[in-house]
């Protein structure tokens, strides 16, 4: 399900006691402004097409590892909900399925990182950024990324997942009403993904994001394939890319993702090292 990165680098993570240090101290860094890797937690990036589940798996890992989850999409939506000076510009961009400019994203991200640092946060998992080579280069000059996890899922499932996304207007919870069953081609494995349904009290309060239409979703996927996939090569050439093909829904994929990150027995190793 995943391509190999230096396993010795991952093993160093799970052998340490809390707090976490960098996943891969052995990776070279030219960023002299980044915090010392001995004094901070992990700094990871999650890549993948819109709707692949970056937010779901990044959020789960953040809780598992005890680091903040920073989703650039959430930063944009927060700015939209605040009706600030960027509302009109961002609303038009998002509803057309276009990418928000580097300048706007970097302003929002820099503010979030600064706010987190002021509150004593150390480390993060970044979700939804960078999307272009230029953004990756800008990010490299701002902070020191340890590992980039690239989630992959066949396009048929991606489209169904995006169209099935729902949010509870009251509690803000994210759910998915799509039931995906895809037959395997040419003897390959099929794929089943059960819906992620809300509790009964949220069912009548579900709303669909304005940009989750088939036309907009297909445009987002086209833009991603055109502009963002080269970012994979950017990090692959630096030995930081872990590619992970999602085999199904959360029950099938979560344990395999932990295994790919060599975290499947992390809690046992932490207890033994304490």
C-alpha positions in Angstrom: 0.0 0.0 0.0 3.0 2.4 0.3 6.3 3.1 -1.1 9.4 2.7 1.0 11.2 5.5 2.8 14.2 4.9 5.1 12.7 2.7 7.8 15.6 3.6 10.2 14.3 7.1 10.1 10.8 6.1 11.1 12.1 3.7 13.7 13.9 6.6 15.4 10.5 8.2 16.1 8.9 5.3 17.9 11.9 4.6 20.1 11.8 8.0 21.7 9.9 9.0 24.7 7.5 12.0 24.9 7.8 14.7 23.6 8.1 13.6 20.0 11.1 14.8 18.1 11.5 14.9 14.3 10.5 11.8 12.4 13.7 11.8 10.4 16.6 13.6 12.0 18.8 12.2 9.2 17.2 14.4 6.5 19.4 17.3 5.6 18.0 20.8 6.2 19.2 24.1 4.8 16.7 26.2 6.8 18.6 27.9 9.6 15.5 29.6 10.9 13.6 26.4 11.8 13.5 25.3 15.4 16.0 22.7 16.4 14.7 19.2 15.8 15.7 18.2 19.3 13.4 20.9 20.7 10.2 20.4 18.7 7.6 17.8 17.7 7.0 16.3 14.3 6.3 18.6 11.3 4.5 16.6 8.7 2.5 17.4 5.5 -0.4 15.4 4.1 -0.9 15.5 0.3 -3.7 14.1 -1.9 -6.5 14.9 -4.2 -9.5 16.9 -2.9 -11.8 14.5 -1.1 -9.2 11.7 -0.5 -9.5 12.0 3.2 -6.5 14.1 4.2 -8.4 15.9 6.9 -9.8 12.7 8.4 -6.5 10.8 8.6 -4.4 13.9 9.5 -6.8 14.7 12.3 -6.7 11.1 13.6 -2.9 11.1 13.6 -2.8 14.5 15.3 -4.8 13.1 18.2 -2.7 10.0 18.2 0.6 11.9 18.3 -0.5 14.9 20.3 0.2 17.6 17.8 -2.1 20.3 16.2 -3.9 19.7 12.9 -3.6 22.7 10.6 -5.9 22.5 7.5 -5.5 25.3 5.0 -9.0 24.6 3.8 -10.3 25.3 7.3 -8.3 28.5 7.5 -10.0 29.7 4.3 -13.5 28.7 5.4 -12.9 30.4 8.8 -11.9 33.6 6.9 -15.0 33.3 4.7 -17.3 32.8 7.8 -15.8 35.9 9.4 -17.0 38.2 6.5 -13.6 39.9 6.6 -12.0 42.0 3.8 -11.1 38.8 1.9 -14.6 37.4 1.9 -15.7 38.5 -1.6 -12.5 37.5 -3.3 -12.3 34.1 -1.5 -15.9 33.3 -2.0 -15.6 33.6 -5.8 -12.4 31.6 -6.0 -13.8 28.7 -3.9 -17.2 28.5 -5.6 -15.5 28.2 -9.0 -13.2 25.4 -7.7 -10.1 27.5 -8.3 -6.9 27.6 -6.1 -6.5 30.4 -3.6 -3.5 32.5 -4.3 -0.1 31.8 -2.7 -0.1 35.2 -1.0 -3.5 34.7 0.7 -2.7 31.1 1.8 0.7 32.1 3.2 -0.8 35.0 5.1 -3.4 32.8 6.6 -0.9 30.0 7.4 1.7 32.3 8.8 -0.9 33.9 11.1 -2.0 30.4 12.3 1.6 29.3 13.0 2.3 32.5 14.9 -0.8 32.1 16.9 0.1 28.5 17.7 3.6 29.4 18.7 2.3 32.1 21.0 0.1 29.4 22.7 3.1 27.1 23.1 2.3 24.7 20.3 5.2 22.6 19.0 5.0 20.7 15.8 2.0 20.1 13.5 0.5 18.1 10.7 -0.3 20.4 7.8 -3.2 19.4 5.5 -3.9 20.9 2.1 -0.7 22.8 1.6 1.6 23.0 -0.4 -0.3 22.4 -3.6 2.3 23.7 -6.1 6.1 23.7 -6.4 6.2 27.4 -5.7 4.3 26.9 -2.4 6.6 23.9 -1.5 9.6 26.2 -2.0 8.0 29.0 0.0 7.2 26.5 2.8 10.7 25.1 2.8 12.0 28.6 3.5 9.6 29.1 6.4 9.9 25.8 8.3 11.5 22.4 8.2 9.2 19.6 7.0 10.1 16.1 8.2 7.8 13.8 6.3 5.2 14.1 3.5 2.4 11.5 3.4 0.7 11.3 0.0 -2.7 9.7 0.2 -4.0 8.1 -3.0 -7.4 6.9 -4.1 -9.0 5.9 -7.4 -10.9 8.8 -9.1 -14.3 7.1 -9.2 -14.2 6.8 -5.4 -12.9 10.3 -5.0 -15.8 11.8 -6.9 -18.4 9.7 -4.9 -16.8 10.8 -1.6 -16.8 14.5 -2.5 -20.4 14.4 -3.6 -21.3 12.5 -0.4 -19.7 15.0 2.1 -22.0 16.6 4.6 -21.5 18.9 7.6 -23.7 19.3 10.6 -24.8 23.0 10.7 -25.1 22.8 14.5 -22.1 20.9 15.8 -19.8 21.3 12.8 -19.2 17.6 12.5 -18.1 16.2 9.1 -19.9 13.1 7.7 -20.3 11.3 4.4 -23.5 9.7 3.1 -21.8 7.9 0.1 -21.8 4.1 0.0 -19.1 3.1 -2.4 -18.7 -0.3 -3.9 -16.3 -0.6 -6.9 -15.6 -3.8 -8.7 -12.0 -4.7 -9.4 -10.7 -4.5 -12.9 -8.5 -7.1 -14.7 -8.4 -9.3 -11.6 -7.5 -6.4 -9.3 -9.1 -5.9 -5.9 -12.4 -4.1 -5.6 -13.1 -1.4 -3.0 -15.9 -0.9 -0.5 -16.3 2.2 1.6 -19.2 2.4 4.1 -20.9 5.8 4.7 -19.8 7.8 7.7 -23.3 8.6 9.0 -24.0 11.2 11.7 -25.8 10.5 15.0 -29.6 10.8 14.8 -29.7 14.3 16.4 -27.5 15.6 13.5 -29.3 13.9 10.6 -31.8 16.7 10.0 -29.1 19.4 10.2 -26.8 18.2 7.5 -25.7 20.7 4.8 -23.7 20.3 1.7 -20.7 22.6 0.9 -21.4 25.0 -1.9 -18.4 23.7 -3.8 -19.3 20.0 -3.6 -21.0 19.8 -7.0 -19.9 17.4 -9.7 -18.7 20.2 -12.0 -16.7 21.9 -9.3 -15.3 18.6 -7.9 -14.1 17.5 -11.4 -12.5 20.9 -11.9 -10.7 20.7 -8.6 -9.4 17.2 -9.6 -8.2 18.6 -12.9 -6.4 21.5 -11.3 -4.8 19.2 -8.7 -3.5 16.8 -11.4 -2.2 19.7 -13.5 -0.5 21.7 -10.8 -0.1 19.7 -7.6 1.2 16.3 -8.6 4.7 17.8 -9.3 4.9 18.6 -5.6 5.1 14.8 -5.1 8.3 14.7 -7.1 9.6 17.7 -5.2 9.5 15.8 -1.9 10.3 12.4 -3.5 13.6 13.8 -4.7 14.4 14.9 -1.1 13.6 11.5 0.3 10.6 12.7 2.3 7.7 11.2 0.5 5.6 8.3 1.7 3.0 7.2 -0.8 0.0 5.4 0.6 -2.8 3.9 -1.5 -6.0 3.8 0.6 -7.3 0.2 0.4 -10.9 1.1 1.5 -12.6 3.1 4.3 -11.3 4.0 7.7 -11.6 0.5 9.2 -9.3 -1.0 6.5 -7.0 2.0 5.9 -6.3 3.3 9.4 -4.4 0.3 10.8 -2.4 0.0 7.5 -1.5 3.6 7.6 -0.2 3.2 11.1 1.8 0.2 9.9 3.2 2.1 7.0 4.4 4.8 9.5 5.7 2.1 11.8 3.3 3.4 14.5 1.1 0.4 14.8 2.7 -0.6 18.1 3.7 2.9 19.2 1.8 2.9 22.4 3.4 -0.3 23.5 6.9 1.1 22.7 6.1 4.3 24.6 5.1 2.4 27.7 8.2 0.2 27.5 10.5 3.3 27.2 8.8 5.3 30.0 
